[in-house]
Amino acid sequence: MTRPTRNPRNKPGEHDKAKASEAGTDQLPFTLWPTVESAQIVSWFKPSFLDAVIGINNQMMHFTQHRLAEYMALPGKMSDSQSWEDVNHHYVSFFDEATSDYTNEIEKMSTMLMEASQQLVETDQTPAAGKQSR
């Protein structure tokens, strides 16, 4: 069985039926994915919920960026160490800071997720309860 081919003139999911019948392959003439426009998805949720989701993503990105910078700086600190005590001090401070950062981040993310879920419940505009396209 060969992979379905896509003619550039067709929309995604529409396969060239003539080529499929010529090749004798079993190809579906329709897509298995529902066609939901992104505007429809956005209309299911109110803007404050979408802003909360964007805020959560931004917070996670900034946290990850901060922790990666700390992780990347560790080898430089290790190379500057003059003794085993210095190495131990750098490792202990690195892991103490990481533990503190992760604890604080979990608290922030929990608060942000709780607020976003409350906004979603208050609006009652989930895809299951919201507008459905026909």
CORDAGI-V233288 format. One record per residue. PHI is phi in whole degrees, -180 to 180 (* if undefined). PSI is psi as a letter, one per 20 degrees, with the letter a starting at -180 (none if undefined). Layout:
BEGIN
phi:PHI psi:PSI
phi:PHI psi:PSI
END
This chain:
BEGIN
phi:* psi:p
phi:-97 psi:r
phi:-70 psi:q
phi:-63 psi:p
phi:-97 psi:q
phi:-124 psi:p
phi:-78 psi:p
phi:-58 psi:h
phi:-78 psi:i
phi:-85 psi:q
phi:-74 psi:q
phi:-56 psi:p
phi:98 psi:h
phi:-93 psi:p
phi:-101 psi:q
phi:-71 psi:o
phi:-66 psi:h
phi:-65 psi:g
phi:-65 psi:h
phi:-65 psi:g
phi:-72 psi:h
phi:-66 psi:g
phi:-77 psi:i
phi:74 psi:k
phi:-97 psi:r
phi:-93 psi:n
phi:-122 psi:q
phi:-83 psi:p
phi:-82 psi:j
phi:-140 psi:r
phi:-91 psi:q
phi:-88 psi:i
phi:-90 psi:p
phi:-67 psi:q
phi:-95 psi:n
phi:-116 psi:p
phi:-74 psi:q
phi:-63 psi:h
phi:-64 psi:h
phi:-67 psi:g
phi:-63 psi:g
phi:-63 psi:h
phi:-69 psi:i
phi:-71 psi:h
phi:-117 psi:q
phi:-81 psi:q
phi:-57 psi:h
phi:-65 psi:h
phi:-69 psi:g
phi:-64 psi:h
phi:-64 psi:h
phi:-65 psi:g
phi:-65 psi:g
phi:-64 psi:g
phi:-62 psi:g
phi:-63 psi:g
phi:-63 psi:g
phi:-64 psi:g
phi:-60 psi:g
phi:-64 psi:h
phi:-64 psi:g
phi:-65 psi:g
phi:-62 psi:g
phi:-62 psi:g
phi:-62 psi:g
phi:-64 psi:g
phi:-67 psi:h
phi:-64 psi:h
phi:-63 psi:g
phi:-65 psi:g
phi:-65 psi:g
phi:-69 psi:h
phi:-80 psi:i
phi:-60 psi:g
phi:-60 psi:h
phi:-64 psi:g
phi:-65 psi:h
phi:-66 psi:h
phi:-70 psi:h
phi:-84 psi:i
phi:-66 psi:p
phi:-101 psi:i
phi:-149 psi:r
phi:-66 psi:h
phi:-65 psi:h
phi:-65 psi:g
phi:-60 psi:g
phi:-61 psi:g
phi:-61 psi:g
phi:-64 psi:g
phi:-65 psi:g
phi:-63 psi:g
phi:-67 psi:h
phi:-61 psi:g
phi:-74 psi:h
phi:-63 psi:g
phi:-66 psi:g
phi:-63 psi:g
phi:-61 psi:g
phi:-64 psi:g
phi:-61 psi:g
phi:-66 psi:h
phi:-62 psi:g
phi:-64 psi:h
phi:-68 psi:h
phi:-63 psi:g
phi:-64 psi:g
phi:-62 psi:g
phi:-66 psi:h
phi:-62 psi:g
phi:-63 psi:g
phi:-64 psi:g
phi:-67 psi:h
phi:-64 psi:g
phi:-64 psi:g
phi:-65 psi:g
phi:-68 psi:h
phi:-65 psi:h
phi:-64 psi:h
phi:-67 psi:g
phi:-68 psi:g
phi:-63 psi:h
phi:-80 psi:h
phi:53 psi:l
phi:-119 psi:l
phi:-75 psi:q
phi:-55 psi:h
phi:-71 psi:h
phi:-99 psi:i
phi:-84 psi:a
phi:-72 psi:p
phi:-112 psi:p
phi:-87 psi:q
phi:-115 psi:none
END
